Amino acid sequence: MEWQEMQTSYLERIQALIEGIEKPLQLIPYFTYSIQITHHANRENYILGTFHVQNISDQPVTNPMICIKLKPAELFEFSGKYIYPNTKQPMQLANAWERVNEATNKEEFWLRPTKKTTIEAKETISFTNFQVKWNSDTTYNGSIQGFVYGDEIKEGLHAINQINLNGTIVEEEDFYEEE
């Protein structure tokens, strides 16, 4: 009986210690995308993508913000469903995002959800259906990176994947000679 009481007491103390341990914030930022590439000069190539931020922890993330970075910026043309802070729209779109950096910056796109100030525990938010286009008449090499920030992660967290592109344009004569 004494042994059982001692065991119960130890288990209760262990349980209290475990509950007192602060669990780390666990976010998984990642891209999903599809690519349409042609290896012929002056034809349009594009990516249709979504950037997800999945909160797998038991804690919310407040004031989430994402950054999508294009390198080199001059290679790409980025578009997506976002608005600017001074946009005078009669109605706000559901799941809309707001671009918070300068429109002239073609390398970094800093975005935050307009209707959401937290990513709740076990919740995923997504910046959906962005497009990245490029035309090339030579070889090309570029990358698209993603980051997430919030009050709890001021230093930011890099996406678990990035989109890397490199290719060579085939001259029409060379293409037909190989067949």
Contacts in CASP RR format, 6 or more apart in sequence:
PFRMAT RR
TARGET T0000
AUTHOR 0000-0000-0000
METHOD contacts of the structure
MODEL  1
MEWQEMQTSYLERIQALIEGIEKPLQLIPYFTYSIQITHHANRENYILGT
FHVQNISDQPVTNPMICIKLKPAELFEFSGKYIYPNTKQPMQLANAWERV
NEATNKEEFWLRPTKKTTIEAKETISFTNFQVKWNSDTTYNGSIQGFVYG
DEIKEGLHAINQINLNGTIVEEEDFYEEE
23 57 0 8 1.000
23 58 0 8 1.000
23 59 0 8 1.000
24 57 0 8 1.000
25 55 0 8 1.000
25 57 0 8 1.000
25 59 0 8 1.000
25 61 0 8 1.000
25 152 0 8 1.000
25 153 0 8 1.000
26 55 0 8 1.000
26 56 0 8 1.000
26 57 0 8 1.000
27 53 0 8 1.000
27 54 0 8 1.000
27 55 0 8 1.000
27 56 0 8 1.000
27 57 0 8 1.000
27 61 0 8 1.000
27 119 0 8 1.000
27 148 0 8 1.000
27 153 0 8 1.000
27 157 0 8 1.000
28 52 0 8 1.000
28 53 0 8 1.000
28 54 0 8 1.000
28 56 0 8 1.000
28 160 0 8 1.000
29 51 0 8 1.000
29 52 0 8 1.000
29 53 0 8 1.000
29 54 0 8 1.000
29 66 0 8 1.000
29 146 0 8 1.000
29 147 0 8 1.000
29 148 0 8 1.000
29 157 0 8 1.000
29 158 0 8 1.000
29 159 0 8 1.000
29 160 0 8 1.000
30 51 0 8 1.000
30 52 0 8 1.000
30 54 0 8 1.000
30 159 0 8 1.000
30 160 0 8 1.000
30 161 0 8 1.000
31 49 0 8 1.000
31 50 0 8 1.000
31 51 0 8 1.000
31 52 0 8 1.000
31 144 0 8 1.000
31 146 0 8 1.000
31 159 0 8 1.000
31 161 0 8 1.000
31 162 0 8 1.000
31 163 0 8 1.000
32 49 0 8 1.000
32 50 0 8 1.000
32 52 0 8 1.000
33 47 0 8 1.000
33 48 0 8 1.000
33 49 0 8 1.000
33 50 0 8 1.000
33 163 0 8 1.000
34 47 0 8 1.000
34 48 0 8 1.000
34 49 0 8 1.000
35 45 0 8 1.000
35 46 0 8 1.000
35 47 0 8 1.000
35 165 0 8 1.000
36 45 0 8 1.000
36 46 0 8 1.000
36 47 0 8 1.000
36 48 0 8 1.000
37 45 0 8 1.000
37 165 0 8 1.000
37 167 0 8 1.000
38 44 0 8 1.000
38 45 0 8 1.000
39 167 0 8 1.000
39 168 0 8 1.000
39 169 0 8 1.000
39 170 0 8 1.000
40 169 0 8 1.000
40 170 0 8 1.000
40 172 0 8 1.000
40 175 0 8 1.000
41 136 0 8 1.000
41 137 0 8 1.000
41 169 0 8 1.000
41 171 0 8 1.000
41 172 0 8 1.000
42 135 0 8 1.000
42 137 0 8 1.000
43 135 0 8 1.000
44 133 0 8 1.000
44 134 0 8 1.000
44 135 0 8 1.000
45 133 0 8 1.000
45 134 0 8 1.000
45 135 0 8 1.000
45 136 0 8 1.000
46 131 0 8 1.000
46 132 0 8 1.000
46 133 0 8 1.000
46 134 0 8 1.000
47 131 0 8 1.000
47 132 0 8 1.000
47 133 0 8 1.000
47 144 0 8 1.000
47 163 0 8 1.000
48 129 0 8 1.000
48 130 0 8 1.000
48 131 0 8 1.000
49 128 0 8 1.000
49 129 0 8 1.000
49 130 0 8 1.000
49 131 0 8 1.000
49 132 0 8 1.000
50 126 0 8 1.000
50 127 0 8 1.000
50 128 0 8 1.000
50 129 0 8 1.000
50 130 0 8 1.000
51 66 0 8 1.000
51 68 0 8 1.000
51 126 0 8 1.000
51 127 0 8 1.000
51 130 0 8 1.000
51 146 0 8 1.000
51 159 0 8 1.000
52 124 0 8 1.000
52 125 0 8 1.000
52 126 0 8 1.000
53 64 0 8 1.000
53 66 0 8 1.000
53 119 0 8 1.000
53 124 0 8 1.000
53 125 0 8 1.000
53 126 0 8 1.000
53 148 0 8 1.000
54 123 0 8 1.000
54 124 0 8 1.000
55 61 0 8 1.000
55 119 0 8 1.000
55 120 0 8 1.000
55 121 0 8 1.000
55 122 0 8 1.000
55 123 0 8 1.000
55 124 0 8 1.000
56 122 0 8 1.000
57 121 0 8 1.000
58 121 0 8 1.000
58 122 0 8 1.000
59 121 0 8 1.000
59 152 0 8 1.000
60 118 0 8 1.000
60 119 0 8 1.000
60 120 0 8 1.000
60 121 0 8 1.000
61 118 0 8 1.000
61 119 0 8 1.000
61 150 0 8 1.000
61 151 0 8 1.000
61 152 0 8 1.000
61 153 0 8 1.000
62 117 0 8 1.000
62 118 0 8 1.000
62 150 0 8 1.000
62 151 0 8 1.000
62 152 0 8 1.000
63 112 0 8 1.000
63 117 0 8 1.000
63 118 0 8 1.000
63 150 0 8 1.000
63 151 0 8 1.000
64 112 0 8 1.000
64 113 0 8 1.000
64 116 0 8 1.000
64 118 0 8 1.000
64 119 0 8 1.000
64 125 0 8 1.000
64 148 0 8 1.000
64 149 0 8 1.000
64 150 0 8 1.000
65 100 0 8 1.000
65 110 0 8 1.000
65 111 0 8 1.000
65 112 0 8 1.000
65 148 0 8 1.000
65 149 0 8 1.000
65 150 0 8 1.000
66 110 0 8 1.000
66 111 0 8 1.000
66 112 0 8 1.000
66 127 0 8 1.000
66 146 0 8 1.000
66 147 0 8 1.000
66 148 0 8 1.000
66 149 0 8 1.000
67 108 0 8 1.000
67 109 0 8 1.000
67 110 0 8 1.000
67 111 0 8 1.000
67 146 0 8 1.000
67 147 0 8 1.000
67 148 0 8 1.000
67 149 0 8 1.000
68 78 0 8 1.000
68 108 0 8 1.000
68 109 0 8 1.000
68 111 0 8 1.000
68 127 0 8 1.000
68 130 0 8 1.000
68 144 0 8 1.000
68 145 0 8 1.000
68 146 0 8 1.000
69 107 0 8 1.000
69 108 0 8 1.000
69 109 0 8 1.000
69 144 0 8 1.000
69 145 0 8 1.000
69 146 0 8 1.000
69 147 0 8 1.000
70 76 0 8 1.000
70 78 0 8 1.000
70 106 0 8 1.000
70 107 0 8 1.000
70 108 0 8 1.000
70 109 0 8 1.000
70 132 0 8 1.000
70 142 0 8 1.000
70 143 0 8 1.000
70 144 0 8 1.000
71 107 0 8 1.000
71 142 0 8 1.000
71 143 0 8 1.000
71 144 0 8 1.000
71 145 0 8 1.000
72 107 0 8 1.000
72 142 0 8 1.000
73 106 0 8 1.000
73 107 0 8 1.000
74 106 0 8 1.000
75 134 0 8 1.000
75 136 0 8 1.000
75 140 0 8 1.000
75 142 0 8 1.000
76 106 0 8 1.000
76 132 0 8 1.000
76 133 0 8 1.000
76 134 0 8 1.000
76 142 0 8 1.000
76 144 0 8 1.000
77 132 0 8 1.000
77 133 0 8 1.000
77 134 0 8 1.000
78 106 0 8 1.000
78 109 0 8 1.000
78 130 0 8 1.000
78 131 0 8 1.000
78 132 0 8 1.000
79 130 0 8 1.000
79 131 0 8 1.000
79 133 0 8 1.000
80 129 0 8 1.000
80 130 0 8 1.000
80 131 0 8 1.000
81 93 0 8 1.000
81 95 0 8 1.000
81 96 0 8 1.000
81 97 0 8 1.000
81 128 0 8 1.000
81 129 0 8 1.000
81 130 0 8 1.000
82 96 0 8 1.000
82 97 0 8 1.000
82 98 0 8 1.000
82 99 0 8 1.000
82 109 0 8 1.000
82 111 0 8 1.000
82 127 0 8 1.000
83 89 0 8 1.000
83 92 0 8 1.000
83 93 0 8 1.000
83 96 0 8 1.000
83 97 0 8 1.000
83 98 0 8 1.000
83 99 0 8 1.000
83 114 0 8 1.000
84 98 0 8 1.000
84 99 0 8 1.000
84 103 0 8 1.000
85 98 0 8 1.000
85 100 0 8 1.000
92 114 0 8 1.000
92 115 0 8 1.000
94 115 0 8 1.000
95 113 0 8 1.000
95 115 0 8 1.000
95 128 0 8 1.000
96 113 0 8 1.000
96 114 0 8 1.000
96 115 0 8 1.000
97 111 0 8 1.000
97 112 0 8 1.000
97 113 0 8 1.000
97 114 0 8 1.000
97 127 0 8 1.000
98 111 0 8 1.000
98 112 0 8 1.000
98 113 0 8 1.000
98 114 0 8 1.000
99 109 0 8 1.000
99 110 0 8 1.000
99 111 0 8 1.000
100 110 0 8 1.000
100 111 0 8 1.000
100 112 0 8 1.000
101 108 0 8 1.000
101 109 0 8 1.000
101 110 0 8 1.000
111 127 0 8 1.000
113 125 0 8 1.000
116 125 0 8 1.000
119 125 0 8 1.000
132 144 0 8 1.000
132 163 0 8 1.000
134 140 0 8 1.000
136 167 0 8 1.000
136 169 0 8 1.000
137 169 0 8 1.000
138 169 0 8 1.000
139 166 0 8 1.000
139 167 0 8 1.000
139 168 0 8 1.000
139 169 0 8 1.000
140 165 0 8 1.000
140 166 0 8 1.000
140 167 0 8 1.000
140 169 0 8 1.000
141 165 0 8 1.000
141 166 0 8 1.000
141 167 0 8 1.000
142 164 0 8 1.000
142 165 0 8 1.000
142 166 0 8 1.000
143 162 0 8 1.000
143 163 0 8 1.000
143 164 0 8 1.000
143 165 0 8 1.000
144 162 0 8 1.000
144 163 0 8 1.000
144 165 0 8 1.000
145 158 0 8 1.000
145 159 0 8 1.000
145 162 0 8 1.000
146 158 0 8 1.000
146 159 0 8 1.000
146 162 0 8 1.000
147 156 0 8 1.000
147 157 0 8 1.000
147 158 0 8 1.000
147 159 0 8 1.000
148 156 0 8 1.000
148 157 0 8 1.000
148 159 0 8 1.000
149 156 0 8 1.000
149 157 0 8 1.000
150 156 0 8 1.000
END
